Structures are given as C-alpha cells and as structure tokens.
C-alpha cells in the first residue's frame, strides 16, 4: 500500500471547499487487474451552471506507471438551484361586517434542497372580486394588478417565510383571497402544484330595516272612536343584528297592544317584528300622521304614512227636503289619480206632518 495517490480536483467552488481544491487520498494498492472505487460527495453552489470535476491518479515513485496518459478523467455536472416551495394562506377573522377590516397573510415553505436567496421569488395575494386594500401597503410589498406582491427571502431549505399582513375591506358576500408564489427563474421550483392557496371570508351585510307596507289607510272613522288595527312589519334585511331604538306615532294614530317591535328590541339577521297601529280621530276632516321606527341600521329612521278619510257632512237649510254628504280622501304619498278621491250622497229628508 501507499504506492499511488488518487486526487480529485473540483474545478469550481464546492461546499466547504475553495475553488480548485485537491482532495488527496492515499490508495490501498489493488491486486493486479483489480480496481478500487472511491466515492466523494460534492455540493455545488451559486451561480447555477456547468461544473467540471477531474480525477487523477499518480504514483509515489517517478516512472512507476509506464503509461501516465490515461491517469486522468473529467466529467461535467450541471448545478441547478432547486427550491420546492409551497404556499398557505391565513385570513383573520373569517367573518366580518361590511366596511370592517380583516387581514390576510401568506406563508411560503421551502422544502429545499437549495436555499432560496433574496429576490429569487415573490408571493402575490390576489384580493378577488368585492375586496380592496385598506390602509398602507406593507413594507417589502407593492400593489399589483391582482392585489399585493411581496418579495421573499432569504428562506433556507426546510424553513418557512411569512409575509406581512395585508389589511383588506370587502362588500357583502363570500369573498375569496388567493396567494401564489413564483420563482424568478423558470424551473427553480420543481413542484408547481402546491404554489397557490386560497381562503374565504364572509363579509356580512350591515343591518337594515325594511317596513311593509309603506303606508296604511284607515278609511272613515267616527270622531272619538278607535278603528280596527292595522299591522306594519319591520324586517332586518342585513346579516348583522338590528337594534331598534324608537317606535312612535304622530297625530291621531297610536301603537296598540300586541306589537312585538319596541325600543331596545334586537332583531336577528333576516328576522321580523310587528307594530300594531290604531286610529282614534279627535276631530273631523282629513287626519294624517306617521309611524316612525329608528334603529342602528342604514338608513334610519324609517316612516310609514298614516291617513284617514275626511268625512264632511253638510246639512241643508231648515225647511229643505235633502241632506248632502260628501266624503273625500287625502294621503301623504303621491296619488296618480285624484279624480276619484271624493263622493257625494244626497239624502231626502221627510218632515213630520
């Protein structure tokens, strides 16, 4: 043993070794006609490209090898940057009122084997329909056509990078946000199927009250008497609770017993309550008023027009033989045809003989 040396020369930088480093090994002399394999593990480094590795055997004594021309051989190896990246996306909270902000953040894991250097990849957070940025764009990110794009790096193999939180607002509905990572060099990420991730957020419509009907008419009613009741329904058309603060009437109209709508009542999303209204005229003629409901929704307050038929009785002079009665109706809302809003009845009166 010890009669020959095997030297491998890395013609470019290898991990933990400088460029063109000799890896010298003293060989155990193989038997005549035999060969001994030697394995070296070498890792290439940036920049990617072709690398040459040369193996040379030499004898300790000059002239011991009569044919030195075949004592060297070289091979090329292609060094590539391979970063298997995958993306996940987190939104918080996942349910939010319209106009209230929420955040989205992407996490990018590098399964290696190569480290990811700064500037070699970006992640884009696509806001989707019905969503918009709120506030400042985070440091290291910029607005893009899809939403916000942030630069990654560095991310070592086996490590995870998390993007700055992006603040978002949305209109009512189920909204989708998508995060996608992309490398600047084609082929650097060998598995593209896990480069995107999506998350949904429910944007709740604000509370809003709808009243039905929007007007009520009690017809004619004798002075000093109370009419039959009429009901107005209040419905919360939003996705958030609606808190009622005021239920009131004006004029000769009143909220009657049996009403489930009242101040401090909270209506669940899409729930309803009722207001029972009666009419007690204090004088003759057209009587108008309103039912008012105020709440924390938009818009507020809401009104329902209330009206009653004007009843006018005209008595002819003493000694005449007829009485003429005229009834007419007026309302606070627009009436497209007023020609049929009154009627007259003539009653013949017979005196005693």
TIBALO-903923 format. One record per residue (C-alpha): x, y, z. Coordinates in nm, 3 decimals. Example, Ala and Ser with C-alpha at 12.3 -4.5 7.8 and 13.67 -1.06 7.14 Angstrom:
! residues 2
((1.230, -0.450, 0.780)),
((1.367, -0.106, 0.714)),
! end
This chain:
! residues 353
((0.000, 0.000, 0.000)),
((0.089, 0.365, -0.035)),
((0.234, 0.335, -0.384)),
((-0.029, 0.559, -0.551)),
((-0.233, 0.867, -0.481)),
((-0.579, 0.949, -0.611)),
((-0.660, 1.317, -0.645)),
((-0.999, 1.463, -0.737)),
((-0.999, 1.823, -0.841)),
((-1.318, 2.029, -0.821)),
((-1.267, 2.290, -1.087)),
((-1.527, 2.518, -0.927)),
((-1.638, 2.605, -0.579)),
((-1.773, 2.316, -0.375)),
((-1.944, 2.326, -0.043)),
((-1.698, 2.391, 0.241)),
((-1.407, 2.388, -0.006)),
((-1.245, 2.662, -0.206)),
((-1.230, 2.660, -0.584)),
((-0.998, 2.403, -0.746)),
((-0.943, 2.216, -0.423)),
((-0.746, 1.890, -0.436)),
((-0.899, 1.601, -0.246)),
((-0.594, 1.379, -0.199)),
((-0.637, 1.015, -0.091)),
((-0.365, 0.751, -0.040)),
((-0.478, 0.436, -0.219)),
((-0.463, 0.084, -0.095)),
((-0.273, -0.096, -0.368)),
((-0.526, -0.308, -0.557)),
((-0.434, -0.651, -0.682)),
((-0.316, -0.685, -1.040)),
((-0.615, -0.648, -1.273)),
((-0.844, -0.524, -0.992)),
((-0.990, -0.177, -0.929)),
((-1.095, 0.010, -0.615)),
((-1.386, 0.261, -0.629)),
((-1.377, 0.586, -0.430)),
((-1.687, 0.800, -0.376)),
((-1.683, 1.171, -0.295)),
((-1.992, 1.379, -0.205)),
((-1.969, 1.729, -0.350)),
((-2.232, 2.002, -0.336)),
((-2.237, 2.283, -0.589)),
((-2.316, 2.644, -0.503)),
((-2.449, 2.954, -0.679)),
((-2.449, 3.061, -0.953)),
((-2.609, 2.767, -1.133)),
((-2.429, 2.626, -1.435)),
((-2.197, 2.351, -1.559)),
((-1.915, 2.231, -1.331)),
((-1.608, 2.016, -1.422)),
((-1.470, 1.750, -1.188)),
((-1.135, 1.582, -1.269)),
((-0.990, 1.265, -1.114)),
((-0.612, 1.196, -1.147)),
((-0.404, 0.907, -1.014)),
((-0.030, 0.935, -0.965)),
((0.241, 0.702, -0.834)),
((0.469, 0.784, -0.548)),
((0.776, 0.691, -0.746)),
((0.854, 0.853, -1.077)),
((0.833, 0.618, -1.372)),
((0.644, 0.352, -1.180)),
((0.344, 0.399, -1.411)),
((0.469, 0.338, -1.767)),
((0.152, 0.484, -1.927)),
((0.057, 0.808, -1.745)),
((-0.156, 0.933, -2.035)),
((-0.465, 0.758, -1.903)),
((-0.424, 0.863, -1.540)),
((-0.685, 1.145, -1.556)),
((-1.051, 1.170, -1.644)),
((-1.303, 1.452, -1.619)),
((-1.679, 1.481, -1.601)),
((-1.919, 1.774, -1.606)),
((-2.210, 1.817, -1.370)),
((-2.490, 2.074, -1.401)),
((-2.551, 2.267, -1.080)),
((-2.911, 2.392, -1.052)),
((-3.097, 2.581, -0.779)),
((-3.390, 2.366, -0.666)),
((-3.633, 2.513, -0.414)),
((-3.956, 2.318, -0.365)),
((-4.187, 2.597, -0.247)),
((-4.541, 2.560, -0.112)),
((-4.792, 2.825, -0.003)),
((-5.058, 2.855, 0.267)),
((-5.288, 3.149, 0.339)),
((-5.444, 3.275, 0.661)),
((-5.725, 3.533, 0.693)),
((-5.848, 3.673, 1.025)),
((-6.125, 3.700, 1.114)),
((-6.309, 3.476, 0.868)),
((-6.639, 3.657, 0.922)),
((-6.654, 4.037, 0.931)),
((-6.911, 4.315, 0.892)),
((-6.910, 4.510, 0.567)),
((-6.670, 4.802, 0.594)),
((-6.472, 4.645, 0.880)),
((-6.112, 4.544, 0.803)),
((-5.960, 4.197, 0.815)),
((-5.607, 4.073, 0.740)),
((-5.453, 3.817, 0.505)),
((-5.102, 3.671, 0.534)),
((-4.921, 3.414, 0.317)),
((-4.669, 3.158, 0.443)),
((-4.418, 3.007, 0.199)),
((-4.232, 2.688, 0.299)),
((-3.908, 2.591, 0.127)),
((-3.863, 2.211, 0.119)),
((-3.521, 2.260, -0.045)),
((-3.285, 2.113, -0.112)),
((-3.143, 2.454, -0.208)),
((-3.173, 2.768, -0.003)),
((-3.384, 3.046, -0.154)),
((-3.192, 3.370, -0.191)),
((-3.343, 3.717, -0.166)),
((-3.505, 3.823, -0.491)),
((-3.546, 3.470, -0.630)),
((-3.923, 3.451, -0.562)),
((-4.232, 3.662, -0.499)),
((-4.572, 3.591, -0.348)),
((-4.887, 3.763, -0.475)),
((-5.202, 3.799, -0.267)),
((-5.495, 3.824, -0.509)),
((-5.783, 4.011, -0.345)),
((-6.058, 3.887, -0.577)),
((-6.394, 4.049, -0.656)),
((-6.553, 4.270, -0.392)),
((-6.228, 4.324, -0.200)),
((-5.994, 4.621, -0.172)),
((-5.683, 4.720, 0.019)),
((-5.732, 4.925, 0.335)),
((-5.455, 5.146, 0.467)),
((-5.088, 5.138, 0.373)),
((-4.917, 4.868, 0.168)),
((-4.681, 4.668, 0.396)),
((-4.305, 4.723, 0.372)),
((-4.143, 4.498, 0.114)),
((-4.465, 4.474, -0.087)),
((-4.619, 4.670, -0.372)),
((-4.961, 4.692, -0.531)),
((-5.012, 4.486, -0.845)),
((-5.292, 4.416, -1.091)),
((-5.405, 4.120, -0.880)),
((-5.363, 4.285, -0.542)),
((-5.034, 4.292, -0.349)),
((-4.698, 4.135, -0.441)),
((-4.422, 4.082, -0.183)),
((-4.057, 3.983, -0.232)),
((-3.938, 3.671, -0.050)),
((-3.607, 3.583, 0.101)),
((-3.387, 3.456, 0.214)),
((-3.552, 3.123, 0.302)),
((-3.325, 2.833, 0.395)),
((-3.413, 2.480, 0.293)),
((-3.658, 2.344, 0.548)),
((-3.759, 2.693, 0.668)),
((-4.081, 2.896, 0.624)),
((-4.122, 3.264, 0.539)),
((-4.436, 3.459, 0.637)),
((-4.550, 3.769, 0.450)),
((-4.650, 4.093, 0.621)),
((-5.023, 4.110, 0.699)),
((-5.230, 4.285, 0.430)),
((-5.534, 4.478, 0.555)),
((-5.848, 4.436, 0.341)),
((-6.211, 4.551, 0.337)),
((-6.494, 4.400, 0.134)),
((-6.853, 4.429, 0.024)),
((-7.118, 4.186, 0.146)),
((-7.087, 3.825, 0.030)),
((-6.849, 3.530, 0.041)),
((-6.514, 3.659, -0.081)),
((-6.205, 3.461, -0.190)),
((-5.838, 3.555, -0.148)),
((-5.561, 3.361, -0.324)),
((-5.186, 3.360, -0.255)),
((-4.942, 3.238, -0.523)),
((-4.564, 3.205, -0.505)),
((-4.350, 3.228, -0.819)),
((-3.974, 3.197, -0.871)),
((-3.791, 3.442, -1.092)),
((-3.602, 3.159, -1.269)),
((-3.810, 2.905, -1.462)),
((-3.774, 2.553, -1.327)),
((-3.629, 2.655, -0.992)),
((-3.943, 2.522, -0.819)),
((-3.975, 2.159, -0.931)),
((-4.331, 2.115, -0.799)),
((-4.579, 2.386, -0.902)),
((-4.899, 2.215, -0.785)),
((-4.862, 2.349, -0.430)),
((-4.764, 2.704, -0.521)),
((-5.114, 2.852, -0.465)),
((-5.355, 2.853, -0.172)),
((-5.696, 3.014, -0.125)),
((-5.907, 3.119, 0.173)),
((-6.260, 3.256, 0.205)),
((-6.403, 3.529, 0.424)),
((-6.770, 3.603, 0.483)),
((-6.845, 3.975, 0.463)),
((-7.174, 4.040, 0.641)),
((-7.424, 4.292, 0.508)),
((-7.488, 4.569, 0.764)),
((-7.822, 4.572, 0.948)),
((-8.101, 4.747, 0.763)),
((-8.473, 4.774, 0.837)),
((-8.743, 4.732, 0.572)),
((-9.101, 4.830, 0.664)),
((-9.408, 4.682, 0.497)),
((-9.647, 4.822, 0.400)),
((-9.502, 5.166, 0.349)),
((-9.839, 5.338, 0.407)),
((-10.169, 5.248, 0.575)),
((-10.518, 5.394, 0.528)),
((-10.784, 5.353, 0.797)),
((-11.071, 5.480, 0.588)),
((-11.350, 5.675, 0.758)),
((-11.388, 5.655, 1.133)),
((-11.633, 5.836, 1.363)),
((-11.478, 6.101, 1.583)),
((-11.384, 5.970, 1.928)),
((-11.392, 5.603, 1.835)),
((-11.100, 5.364, 1.778)),
((-11.055, 5.186, 1.447)),
((-10.969, 4.828, 1.381)),
((-10.592, 4.778, 1.398)),
((-10.351, 4.754, 1.108)),
((-10.008, 4.587, 1.123)),
((-9.674, 4.710, 0.991)),
((-9.392, 4.452, 0.967)),
((-9.029, 4.550, 1.032)),
((-8.769, 4.313, 0.880)),
((-8.391, 4.315, 0.929)),
((-8.261, 4.258, 0.575)),
((-7.895, 4.262, 0.682)),
((-7.661, 3.990, 0.808)),
((-7.592, 4.160, 1.142)),
((-7.829, 4.219, 1.438)),
((-8.051, 4.528, 1.418)),
((-8.121, 4.722, 1.738)),
((-8.445, 4.923, 1.743)),
((-8.430, 5.246, 1.943)),
((-8.762, 5.422, 1.871)),
((-9.115, 5.314, 1.775)),
((-9.351, 5.613, 1.775)),
((-9.662, 5.755, 1.604)),
((-9.792, 6.106, 1.544)),
((-10.135, 6.260, 1.501)),
((-10.445, 6.058, 1.597)),
((-10.261, 5.730, 1.548)),
((-10.122, 5.506, 1.824)),
((-9.915, 5.191, 1.876)),
((-10.153, 4.931, 2.017)),
((-10.104, 4.625, 2.231)),
((-9.975, 4.314, 2.060)),
((-9.680, 4.493, 1.899)),
((-9.355, 4.296, 1.912)),
((-9.140, 4.586, 1.787)),
((-9.032, 4.825, 2.062)),
((-8.732, 5.026, 2.177)),
((-8.431, 4.810, 2.276)),
((-8.559, 4.514, 2.075)),
((-8.276, 4.343, 1.882)),
((-8.371, 4.176, 1.554)),
((-8.156, 3.887, 1.438)),
((-8.045, 3.886, 1.071)),
((-8.348, 3.839, 0.843)),
((-8.589, 3.829, 1.141)),
((-8.907, 4.040, 1.169)),
((-9.123, 4.206, 1.431)),
((-9.460, 4.384, 1.404)),
((-9.611, 4.718, 1.502)),
((-9.990, 4.729, 1.558)),
((-10.139, 5.073, 1.481)),
((-10.488, 5.210, 1.554)),
((-10.666, 5.536, 1.463)),
((-10.882, 5.741, 1.704)),
((-10.988, 6.069, 1.537)),
((-11.019, 6.370, 1.764)),
((-11.185, 6.590, 1.502)),
((-11.346, 6.567, 1.162)),
((-11.164, 6.614, 0.833)),
((-10.854, 6.456, 0.687)),
((-10.626, 6.316, 0.956)),
((-10.268, 6.231, 0.870)),
((-9.968, 6.117, 1.070)),
((-9.675, 5.880, 1.064)),
((-9.531, 5.571, 1.226)),
((-9.158, 5.621, 1.289)),
((-8.908, 5.342, 1.355)),
((-8.546, 5.432, 1.436)),
((-8.261, 5.180, 1.462)),
((-7.885, 5.136, 1.425)),
((-7.912, 5.029, 1.060)),
((-7.859, 5.229, 0.745)),
((-8.061, 5.431, 0.656)),
((-8.257, 5.533, 0.966)),
((-8.516, 5.641, 1.073)),
((-8.798, 5.489, 0.866)),
((-9.154, 5.623, 0.837)),
((-9.489, 5.480, 0.733)),
((-9.751, 5.733, 0.623)),
((-10.087, 5.701, 0.802)),
((-10.411, 5.860, 0.675)),
((-10.788, 5.851, 0.720)),
((-11.082, 5.953, 0.506)),
((-11.208, 6.308, 0.552)),
((-11.583, 6.297, 0.623)),
((-11.777, 6.621, 0.576)),
((-12.150, 6.633, 0.638)),
((-12.342, 6.929, 0.501)),
((-12.697, 6.990, 0.625)),
((-12.927, 7.198, 0.409)),
((-13.115, 7.496, 0.549)),
((-13.429, 7.435, 0.765)),
((-13.736, 7.355, 0.559)),
((-13.534, 7.191, 0.278)),
((-13.600, 6.833, 0.184)),
((-13.245, 6.691, 0.129)),
((-12.913, 6.639, 0.310)),
((-12.594, 6.620, 0.105)),
((-12.293, 6.425, 0.241)),
((-11.951, 6.440, 0.078)),
((-11.659, 6.207, 0.159)),
((-11.303, 6.266, 0.031)),
((-10.966, 6.103, 0.092)),
((-10.618, 6.252, 0.104)),
((-10.280, 6.084, 0.164)),
((-9.927, 6.195, 0.235)),
((-9.786, 5.993, -0.056)),
((-9.831, 6.068, -0.426)),
((-10.171, 5.981, -0.574)),
((-10.154, 5.946, -0.954)),
((-10.529, 6.000, -0.996)),
((-10.724, 6.238, -0.771)),
((-11.042, 6.246, -0.976)),
((-11.192, 5.957, -0.778)),
((-11.092, 6.078, -0.432)),
((-11.439, 6.209, -0.333)),
((-11.801, 6.101, -0.349)),
((-12.130, 6.274, -0.269)),
((-12.458, 6.126, -0.149)),
((-12.786, 6.318, -0.130)),
((-13.044, 6.201, 0.123)),
((-13.402, 6.314, 0.107)),
((-13.549, 6.418, 0.441)),
((-13.918, 6.394, 0.516)),
((-14.055, 6.620, 0.789)),
((-14.348, 6.543, 1.022)),
((-14.695, 6.648, 0.931)),
! end
